[in-house]
Amino acid sequence: MTTIRQRRLSPVAFRRLCAAAVVGLSLIIVTGAAVRLTGSGLGCPDWPTCADGNVVAPWQWHAWVEFGNRLVTVALSVICVVAALAALVRSTRRRDLTWLAFGLIGGLAAETVLGGITVLEKLAPPFVMAHFLLAVAFLADAVMLYHRAGLPEEPVPGRPGRARVSGQVVALVGRDQARLARLMLVATVVVITFGTLVTSTGPHGGSPQAPRFAFSLHDVAQLHGSSADVLVLLVVVTLGLMMRSGVAPSVLRRGEWLLAAVVLQGAIGYSLYFLGDPAPLTEVHVTGAVLVVLAVLRFNLGLAVRAPVVRAPLAAPDRRSLPAPAAGRGVPAPPSPAPVAGS
């Protein structure tokens, strides 16, 4: 029977698995928010069982919303484990892909443990915040894995079956513009962190019995909104500078998608504030947060490309510069000069 080590997966199939991981991790963030927004966070009050020692949820609305999210988690777990194993049996194995793929396993384990603690702690706000932020970091790992799986590669000399990323890194933007783009990543993390603080202060705690932060909802919402305004301004300034300097069209296209995502997300956020945080619009806001994370990561990963290394062919030697062959064993001696008449 063919062993796992004898099986090989093509780079194209492996990248499709990585794409499935990105989709699955995005979906689990959205479904997790649905659990909280429907007040079903304690629909399954036990862990790892649902209730009263039973794995399957009873026929109750809140129990099945929470249990459905757990089923999505199981499906995502299968995808992450398969992706990690696929990195080991990829036709050309790469160290960077192996580390990132097993990062999915680490993120999965951490999320599982933290999710269980969150349920046992009755949805205490610090644990809910940490659970969401860890999910975002988990998603970033999957996006990086998908990106690097598409980079050109070359065999590692002397190591059959191993490969490494090839080509020279060519920056598509200036150094200052790249710094501004990296600053967007930091700003995005700040915005999302303040967003979880708003959630942990507002009415959608996941359960009527869930504890809440004693902050002023107005104050934390203003803090969150101000940080989002800074992110939008940062994106506008960065894209303006890039347009003036004439960067590659691919960079500008990604920047336009990012700008659209942050502006739309800001509009939804302000609508939430003035409408009193309706649950359906909050779910749209969480979905928008996922799209902003994907857009800002995609924008940063597109600031440079890998150009193939062009190696000049070896020039043919100039025969006129070669020394004359010396006489010896196996080498014919040069002919003797013909005698001159009259000598």
C-alpha positions as semicolon CSV with decimal commas, in nm:
position;residue;x (nm);y (nm);z (nm)
1;M;0,000;0,000;0,000
2;T;0,128;0,345;-0,085
3;T;0,249;0,530;0,222
4;I;0,190;0,897;0,295
5;R;0,552;0,974;0,221
6;Q;0,514;0,830;-0,130
7;R;0,218;1,050;-0,210
8;R;0,284;1,386;-0,367
9;L;0,059;1,691;-0,400
10;S;0,103;1,946;-0,676
11;P;0,173;2,311;-0,584
12;V;-0,155;2,413;-0,752
13;A;-0,360;2,171;-0,541
14;F;-0,178;2,281;-0,227
15;R;-0,258;2,646;-0,295
16;R;-0,624;2,556;-0,337
17;L;-0,616;2,404;0,010
18;C;-0,465;2,727;0,141
19;A;-0,746;2,924;-0,023
20;A;-1,000;2,695;0,147
21;A;-0,832;2,769;0,481
22;V;-0,864;3,145;0,420
23;V;-1,234;3,109;0,333
24;G;-1,299;2,883;0,631
25;L;-1,128;3,116;0,878
26;S;-1,319;3,414;0,742
27;L;-1,643;3,221;0,775
28;I;-1,578;3,111;1,133
29;I;-1,530;3,475;1,240
30;V;-1,865;3,568;1,085
31;T;-2,051;3,268;1,231
32;G;-1,892;3,331;1,571
33;A;-2,030;3,683;1,562
34;A;-2,373;3,544;1,476
35;V;-2,359;3,332;1,792
36;R;-2,291;3,638;2,004
37;L;-2,545;3,861;1,828
38;T;-2,828;3,610;1,867
39;G;-2,752;3,572;2,239
40;S;-2,655;3,208;2,187
41;G;-2,309;3,222;2,340
42;L;-2,417;2,997;2,625
43;G;-2,651;2,783;2,415
44;C;-2,404;2,503;2,483
45;P;-2,292;2,582;2,837
46;D;-2,045;2,291;2,863
47;W;-1,720;2,212;2,688
48;P;-1,635;2,000;2,494
49;T;-1,988;1,858;2,522
50;C;-2,290;2,081;2,462
51;A;-2,505;2,026;2,770
52;D;-2,561;1,759;3,037
53;G;-2,280;1,545;2,896
54;N;-2,439;1,525;2,549
55;V;-2,225;1,615;2,249
56;V;-2,523;1,695;2,024
57;A;-2,729;2,001;2,116
58;P;-3,090;1,967;2,233
59;W;-3,367;2,092;2,005
60;Q;-3,344;2,454;2,112
61;W;-3,273;2,762;1,901
62;H;-2,979;2,904;2,099
63;A;-2,826;2,560;2,151
64;W;-2,826;2,485;1,779
65;V;-2,685;2,826;1,685
66;E;-2,390;2,762;1,915
67;F;-2,367;2,396;1,813
68;G;-2,374;2,496;1,445
69;N;-2,076;2,720;1,503
70;R;-1,897;2,426;1,662
71;L;-1,972;2,215;1,353
72;V;-1,818;2,486;1,134
73;T;-1,517;2,473;1,365
74;V;-1,488;2,098;1,311
75;A;-1,493;2,145;0,932
76;L;-1,231;2,417;0,960
77;S;-1,020;2,191;1,179
78;V;-1,021;1,924;0,908
79;I;-0,911;2,180;0,647
80;C;-0,625;2,306;0,866
81;V;-0,500;1,956;0,949
82;V;-0,515;1,851;0,583
83;A;-0,328;2,169;0,480
84;A;-0,054;2,096;0,734
85;L;-0,017;1,738;0,614
86;A;-0,024;1,858;0,253
87;A;0,276;2,081;0,322
88;L;0,470;1,765;0,410
89;V;0,370;1,574;0,097
90;R;0,387;1,866;-0,148
91;S;0,576;1,763;-0,462
92;T;0,841;2,022;-0,378
93;R;0,859;2,066;-0,004
94;R;0,941;2,414;0,127
95;R;1,036;2,506;0,481
96;D;0,845;2,837;0,485
97;L;0,520;2,670;0,377
98;T;0,564;2,394;0,633
99;W;0,606;2,643;0,919
100;L;0,307;2,852;0,811
101;A;0,089;2,543;0,758
102;F;0,170;2,413;1,105
103;G;0,094;2,764;1,229
104;L;-0,264;2,680;1,132
105;I;-0,250;2,380;1,365
106;G;-0,112;2,598;1,644
107;G;-0,381;2,860;1,589
108;L;-0,649;2,593;1,581
109;A;-0,532;2,446;1,912
110;A;-0,512;2,788;2,075
111;E;-0,856;2,889;1,952
112;T;-1,008;2,561;2,072
113;V;-0,863;2,598;2,420
114;L;-0,948;2,967;2,444
115;G;-1,300;2,905;2,314
116;G;-1,358;2,644;2,581
117;I;-1,227;2,876;2,853
118;T;-1,453;3,155;2,722
119;V;-1,758;2,932;2,757
120;L;-1,655;2,813;3,104
121;E;-1,595;3,175;3,210
122;K;-1,951;3,261;3,101
123;L;-1,838;3,490;2,815
124;A;-1,624;3,721;3,028
125;P;-1,529;4,020;2,806
126;P;-1,149;3,977;2,820
127;F;-1,177;3,620;2,693
128;V;-1,425;3,717;2,420
129;M;-1,188;3,992;2,303
130;A;-0,889;3,759;2,303
131;H;-1,087;3,493;2,118
132;F;-1,173;3,735;1,836
133;L;-0,823;3,886;1,810
134;L;-0,665;3,541;1,798
135;A;-0,902;3,450;1,516
136;V;-0,779;3,754;1,319
137;A;-0,415;3,650;1,374
138;F;-0,513;3,298;1,268
139;L;-0,660;3,440;0,947
140;A;-0,345;3,645;0,878
141;D;-0,136;3,328;0,895
142;A;-0,361;3,160;0,639
143;V;-0,342;3,461;0,406
144;M;0,038;3,462;0,428
145;L;0,043;3,088;0,356
146;Y;-0,176;3,134;0,049
147;H;0,041;3,420;-0,075
148;R;0,373;3,241;-0,034
149;A;0,236;2,922;-0,190
150;G;0,207;3,117;-0,516
151;L;0,564;3,249;-0,523
152;P;0,814;3,112;-0,779
153;E;1,049;2,848;-0,648
154;E;1,361;2,659;-0,740
155;P;1,516;2,329;-0,623
156;V;1,756;2,336;-0,330
157;P;2,096;2,214;-0,454
158;G;2,189;1,877;-0,311
159;R;1,845;1,818;-0,150
160;P;1,613;1,628;-0,385
161;G;1,246;1,706;-0,338
162;R;1,316;2,030;-0,151
163;A;1,258;2,379;-0,290
164;R;1,295;2,741;-0,186
165;V;1,155;3,071;-0,302
166;S;1,342;3,198;-0,606
167;G;1,392;3,534;-0,768
168;Q;1,497;3,874;-0,649
169;V;1,260;4,094;-0,449
170;V;1,167;4,398;-0,657
171;A;0,990;4,678;-0,469
172;L;0,700;4,838;-0,656
173;V;0,681;5,140;-0,425
174;G;0,923;5,375;-0,254
175;R;1,061;5,314;0,093
176;D;0,848;5,584;0,257
177;Q;0,535;5,454;0,087
178;A;0,614;5,103;0,210
179;R;0,648;5,237;0,565
180;L;0,305;5,401;0,538
181;A;0,159;5,073;0,416
182;R;0,309;4,890;0,714
183;L;0,163;5,158;0,938
184;M;-0,179;5,066;0,796
185;L;-0,134;4,719;0,943
186;V;-0,071;4,866;1,287
187;A;-0,368;5,101;1,252
188;T;-0,592;4,812;1,149
189;V;-0,495;4,615;1,460
190;V;-0,573;4,919;1,676
191;V;-0,913;4,969;1,511
192;I;-1,010;4,603;1,554
193;T;-0,894;4,599;1,916
194;F;-1,106;4,905;1,997
195;G;-1,393;4,740;1,810
196;T;-1,381;4,439;2,041
197;L;-1,381;4,681;2,334
198;V;-1,703;4,836;2,202
199;T;-1,857;4,491;2,163
200;S;-1,760;4,397;2,518
201;T;-1,923;4,716;2,648
202;G;-2,234;4,721;2,430
203;P;-2,556;4,519;2,438
204;H;-2,439;4,217;2,234
205;G;-2,257;4,009;2,491
206;G;-2,360;3,669;2,361
207;S;-2,599;3,601;2,646
208;P;-2,824;3,803;2,878
209;Q;-2,616;3,672;3,168
210;A;-2,280;3,767;3,013
211;P;-2,086;4,030;3,210
212;R;-2,009;4,365;3,047
213;F;-1,734;4,621;3,083
214;A;-1,842;4,920;3,291
215;F;-1,712;5,171;3,038
216;S;-1,922;5,438;2,875
217;L;-2,042;5,297;2,542
218;H;-2,038;5,649;2,398
219;D;-1,671;5,698;2,493
220;V;-1,542;5,363;2,365
221;A;-1,743;5,402;2,043
222;Q;-1,585;5,744;1,988
223;L;-1,242;5,594;2,049
224;H;-1,312;5,320;1,799
225;G;-1,451;5,566;1,545
226;S;-1,154;5,801;1,579
227;S;-0,908;5,519;1,521
228;A;-1,106;5,418;1,211
229;D;-1,090;5,777;1,084
230;V;-0,712;5,769;1,123
231;L;-0,697;5,449;0,919
232;V;-0,908;5,599;0,640
233;L;-0,690;5,912;0,634
234;L;-0,378;5,698;0,624
235;V;-0,508;5,500;0,327
236;V;-0,606;5,817;0,138
237;V;-0,269;5,986;0,196
238;T;-0,075;5,674;0,100
239;L;-0,270;5,620;-0,221
240;G;-0,237;5,989;-0,309
241;L;0,141;5,971;-0,277
242;M;0,151;5,652;-0,480
243;M;-0,057;5,802;-0,759
244;R;0,171;6,107;-0,778
245;S;0,481;5,889;-0,800
246;G;0,328;5,664;-1,067
247;V;0,346;5,323;-0,899
248;A;0,244;5,002;-1,073
249;P;-0,128;4,974;-1,164
250;S;-0,155;4,647;-0,969
251;V;-0,063;4,830;-0,647
252;L;-0,319;5,104;-0,711
253;R;-0,593;4,850;-0,785
254;R;-0,535;4,679;-0,452
255;G;-0,524;5,017;-0,284
256;E;-0,858;5,113;-0,436
257;W;-1,016;4,793;-0,300
258;L;-0,871;4,871;0,041
259;L;-1,003;5,227;0,032
260;A;-1,349;5,106;-0,066
261;A;-1,346;4,852;0,218
262;V;-1,244;5,099;0,491
263;V;-1,481;5,373;0,372
264;L;-1,775;5,131;0,357
265;Q;-1,683;4,989;0,696
266;G;-1,668;5,339;0,842
267;A;-2,011;5,422;0,703
268;I;-2,155;5,104;0,856
269;G;-1,990;5,183;1,188
270;Y;-2,138;5,532;1,211
271;S;-2,478;5,394;1,108
272;L;-2,454;5,146;1,393
273;Y;-2,384;5,425;1,639
274;F;-2,680;5,637;1,535
275;L;-2,922;5,343;1,497
276;G;-2,848;5,195;1,839
277;D;-2,645;4,885;1,741
278;P;-2,907;4,667;1,569
279;A;-2,785;4,306;1,560
280;P;-2,820;4,244;1,181
281;L;-2,617;4,556;1,097
282;T;-2,358;4,456;1,356
283;E;-2,317;4,124;1,176
284;V;-2,256;4,316;0,853
285;H;-1,999;4,525;1,041
286;V;-1,812;4,215;1,155
287;T;-1,812;4,085;0,798
288;G;-1,674;4,421;0,687
289;A;-1,396;4,391;0,946
290;V;-1,292;4,060;0,791
291;L;-1,287;4,220;0,446
292;V;-1,073;4,509;0,574
293;V;-0,822;4,264;0,723
294;L;-0,804;4,072;0,395
295;A;-0,771;4,393;0,193
296;V;-0,494;4,548;0,403
297;L;-0,296;4,221;0,403
298;R;-0,339;4,179;0,028
299;F;-0,231;4,539;-0,028
300;N;0,087;4,498;0,176
301;L;0,175;4,164;0,017
302;G;0,149;4,324;-0,328
303;L;0,407;4,598;-0,266
304;A;0,686;4,381;-0,406
305;V;0,724;4,103;-0,659
306;R;0,974;3,829;-0,724
307;A;1,168;3,879;-1,046
308;P;1,349;3,580;-1,196
309;V;1,725;3,590;-1,172
310;V;1,874;3,616;-1,520
311;R;2,203;3,436;-1,542
312;A;2,418;3,529;-1,842
313;P;2,523;3,227;-2,051
314;L;2,889;3,134;-2,049
315;A;3,066;3,292;-2,345
316;A;3,239;3,059;-2,588
317;P;3,619;3,083;-2,556
318;D;3,809;3,274;-2,823
319;R;4,015;3,017;-3,013
320;R;4,276;3,277;-3,094
321;S;4,352;3,320;-2,726
322;L;4,402;2,948;-2,660
323;P;4,765;2,831;-2,623
324;A;4,902;2,604;-2,888
325;P;4,889;2,237;-2,785
326;A;5,220;2,097;-2,669
327;A;5,365;1,782;-2,817
328;G;5,335;1,478;-2,599
329;R;5,172;1,142;-2,557
330;G;4,859;1,131;-2,762
331;V;4,907;1,486;-2,893
332;P;5,055;1,514;-3,242
333;A;5,357;1,738;-3,268
334;P;5,323;2,043;-3,487
335;P;5,460;1,988;-3,838
336;S;5,824;2,083;-3,897
337;P;5,877;2,381;-4,120
338;A;5,946;2,299;-4,480
339;P;6,318;2,326;-4,585
340;V;6,414;2,642;-4,761
341;A;6,560;2,593;-5,109
342;G;6,932;2,648;-5,134
343;S;7,011;2,558;-4,775
